[in-house]
Amino acid sequence: MGSMLEQIKKNAASLNKTIVLCEGEDKRVIDAAAQITKEGVAKIVLVGNYDECKRISPDADLTGVTVIDPEASELTAKYANILYEARKSKGMTPELALEAAKDRTMFGALMLKAGDVDGYVSGACHSTANTLRPGLQVIKTAPNTNIVSSCFIMIAPENGNEFAPDGALVFGDCALNICPTAEQLAEIAVSSAQTAKSIAGLDPKVAMLSFSTKGSGNDAKFYDTVTKVQQATAKAKELAPELKIDGEYQFDAAIVPKVAKIKAPDSEIAGQANVFVFPDINAGNIGYKIAERLGGFIAVGPICQGFAKPLNDLSRGCSTDDIVLTVAVTALQAGAQK
């Protein structure tokens, strides 16, 4: 468990990426900026007022951290123009853009848009909506991607888990999309596979989950969710024919070899899946919390997927160590993007 977390940070450090932390008003973020810089995980731009940062966390060593105050920076006018150009069709004016660019989360997103940093992390003291809105407005989705989604890297407990031989699994989408369509589930599957490979170092084997395995269940009389997962599986294979993706599977058929031999004997993925795509947020959110509380897994995330550039949202209950790890993940995402 610990080795996987340390490996993520070590891999991030080798990339020497620059990540913007948008919340210089939060002690956890200030302390994380200092720790990340000291450990060499990434180069940090901290959006905030330097004197305010030192007042909030006087013991934080900000040597090597670039602190930028949008209220005073010469960059603000540059970023305001970028925002104006991106949003003028929506009624944005130069005056409104200049004011909006002074918002710290928007300033961070505009830094990313301008290419002045490689990734963006916020959300320690802002809601998910306030954190992701600037990304949706100015970063937008990656080419050929229509949906921003999320996943968790589920790190196995220290004594291991027989169903996670590589030390980690990936669960998606457990945090953002409430009831994705078949098309959206397909994109979530492809994005989660990419995250599994670039962040966790897995050879992704993707299972599209249901309460049915290969047509064993049928709920068409009421909801038709099985058909949706079957359609999503076919679409995911079309989107990424090079990936190992199959379904629909019950969770036990996807992960337990003995069950797979009975329920899906002809599958190369059943019984050995390491990436799991849940049919909706109810199943996903319940599933990852069960794995945490009963299985002893550590949930890293939610990791955002589908943005044109790496952008991640912190939990408002996050710790300094959580922020450090999220920055490492963001740096790895930046390294994986061409």
Beta strands, then each sheet from edge to edge (+ up, - down):
strand 1: 18-21
strand 2: 43-47
strand 3: 66-68
strand 4: 119-122
strand 5: 149-155
strand 6: 168-172
strand 7: 205-209
strand 8: 244-249
strand 9: 275-277
strand 10: 298-305
strand 11: 311-313
sheet 1: 3+ 2+ 1+ 4+ 11+
sheet 2: 8+ 7+ 9+ 6+ 5- 10+
end
